[in-house]
Amino acid sequence: MSGLETRGLVIDVPGRSAGRPLDLDIAPGQRWGVLGPNGAGKTTLMHTLAGLRAPRTGEVRLDGRPLARLRRRDLARRLGVVFQERHDDFPATVRETALIGRHPYLAPWQQEGPEDHARAEAALERLELAHLAERELATLSGGERQRVSLATVLTQAPGVWLADEPTNHLDLHHQVAVMGLLAEQADQGRSLVMCLHDLNLAARWCSHLLLLFPDGEACWGPAEAMLVPAALERLYDQPLTCVEVDGAPVFVPRR
Amino acid sequence: MAGARASRASLAPLAWLALAGLFAQGLALALGSVALAPGELLAVLAGDGEALHRTLVLELRLPRALAAFGTGALLALAGALMQILLRNPLADPYVLGLSGGASVAALAAMLAGLAATLVAGAAFAGALASTLIVFGLAHGGGSWTPTRLLLTGVVMAAGWGALITFLLAVSPVERLPGMLYWLMGDLAYAGSPWPVLAVAATGLVVVLPLGRTLNVLARGGLQAAALGVAVRPLEWTLYLLASLVTAVAVTTAGSVGFVGLMVPHMLRLRLGNDQRVILPASLLAGGTLLTLADSLARTLIAPQQLPVGVITALLGVPTFLYLLHRSRR
């Protein structure tokens, strides 16, 4: 299974002078959460980790090989991205959208075969979307559309998952269901990095955390070492109250 | 299985469109100053029939009908490709200023009194020059987005538009009708149909293996890259291919409007947006539409001929509005 490392990585955020170089070791089975206020560079970091954006300095390695030296198609078989933004300018159904996850595995002339369809159907089933398979994307609610994006990556079946706010638009039940799905992927030996805005989801589901400060400062490590109220208050510039429920810390913003 | 079902389902519309294309060719061969009954037309195609009929059909009507089909096919293909390239369903083959460059060069050649073949050559050169200028300017700083390409092209088109108006203003009155017909699109001087047909066939062979990749590109550049598409080389390929295809079409028939914008759109309303279906369907439907439009342009107020661009819009607008009204997408 695949692991992701960064060495001396400084992401390229326009207008930011520098920042602390990131030396992350994201091993298979680990569930990393990236926390930070708006504009801290979480999405930029995700795109850089995916090889979609060049870093300012340093490099990202997948199983020891720099991303820049991998072919896009090989990379897409091993690393999948759940994007925060989507461009649904053209009509497409839910089923077609899940099925594009098989693109990196197919030759140009090749049609999707029974196995590809079976994988897409299983992914739709897993995200409780099977009954919407024939629906147009434009007719879906925000939360349903978010689950379709997850179904595409589940169909893609990569060893590394990068999920940018995977619980966006989701109701409580589906937030928990999606976090459970992502945790299950990690338990099967995949690596997982996700940007989150909800401290409590992060506290409950992440094994490791990376805190990104707006000035480019950063710290990272095992979740229990990072979930220090003082650090989180400084991260969000927001006073917090911390209580313990079911053995996990719960953070409530103070007025 | 589902895969076989999908490909069978996608072949049926293509078969219907091919039949429609054949029907349109038959109509184009039969209609005109001397109308032929179906039996007479079949006799000519089988190798006999009256000498007059043979001349009419094989030497006059058939080349023009085939040129109309090829031109319409190229325009619809170019429109479908431009819409994916710019991720904008409102793009057409001319949106990046290509027809403007061709028009300025063609009108200048007409103003200079050059022969029809030289006018066509000038149009082709103008189209390619405009393509290269937009390519170079949008490439500029090294990074570009579809929006930047679109803006560059739209501004170039506006510049060409001003030059066209200038050329029309300074041209002698007796040259104006020919110029206006060229601007609206006209197949009267199409010449041999083989260049457009050969380019249409080549274009289809080039884009068909790209079909699934284009489906992914339609979801946005980042999403496509994350699924293994080498986005930048693909986008340049699309741009150059669509430009070349449009340049050949414009050289053959002037800037015929509407086909490139509306044909891919109409097809998407009925068939969804799988490029493996939409691209060949666009070729067939665009060719059929322009063949029918040209037949009407020749015959509606015969012996006078109308510019075919008028008919494509008059036929296409109500058809499109009807499809849009009926669809639930």
Chai-1 contact restraints between the chains, C-beta under 6 A:
chainA,res_idxA,chainB,res_idxB,connection_type,confidence,min_distance_angstrom,max_distance_angstrom,comment,restraint_id
A,L52,B,L222,contact,1.0,0.0,6.0,A-B,restraint_1
A,L52,B,A225,contact,1.0,0.0,6.0,A-B,restraint_2
A,R72,B,G228,contact,1.0,0.0,6.0,A-B,restraint_3
A,R72,B,A230,contact,1.0,0.0,6.0,A-B,restraint_4
A,R73,B,G228,contact,1.0,0.0,6.0,A-B,restraint_5
A,A76,B,L227,contact,1.0,0.0,6.0,A-B,restraint_6
A,A76,B,G228,contact,1.0,0.0,6.0,A-B,restraint_7
A,V81,B,A226,contact,1.0,0.0,6.0,A-B,restraint_8
A,H87,B,G220,contact,1.0,0.0,6.0,A-B,restraint_9
A,D89,B,R87,contact,1.0,0.0,6.0,A-B,restraint_10
A,F90,B,A218,contact,1.0,0.0,6.0,A-B,restraint_11
A,F90,B,N273,contact,1.0,0.0,6.0,A-B,restraint_12
A,P91,B,N273,contact,1.0,0.0,6.0,A-B,restraint_13
A,P91,B,R329,contact,1.0,0.0,6.0,A-B,restraint_14
A,A92,B,N273,contact,1.0,0.0,6.0,A-B,restraint_15
A,I100,B,V216,contact,1.0,0.0,6.0,A-B,restraint_16
A,H103,B,V216,contact,1.0,0.0,6.0,A-B,restraint_17
A,H103,B,L227,contact,1.0,0.0,6.0,A-B,restraint_18
A,P104,B,L227,contact,1.0,0.0,6.0,A-B,restraint_19
A,P104,B,G228,contact,1.0,0.0,6.0,A-B,restraint_20
A,P108,B,P209,contact,1.0,0.0,6.0,A-B,restraint_21
A,W109,B,P209,contact,1.0,0.0,6.0,A-B,restraint_22
A,Q111,B,G3,contact,1.0,0.0,6.0,A-B,restraint_23
A,Q111,B,S7,contact,1.0,0.0,6.0,A-B,restraint_24
A,E112,B,G3,contact,1.0,0.0,6.0,A-B,restraint_25
A,G113,B,G3,contact,1.0,0.0,6.0,A-B,restraint_26
A,P114,B,M1,contact,1.0,0.0,6.0,A-B,restraint_27
A,P114,B,G3,contact,1.0,0.0,6.0,A-B,restraint_28
A,H117,B,A2,contact,1.0,0.0,6.0,A-B,restraint_29
A,H117,B,G3,contact,1.0,0.0,6.0,A-B,restraint_30
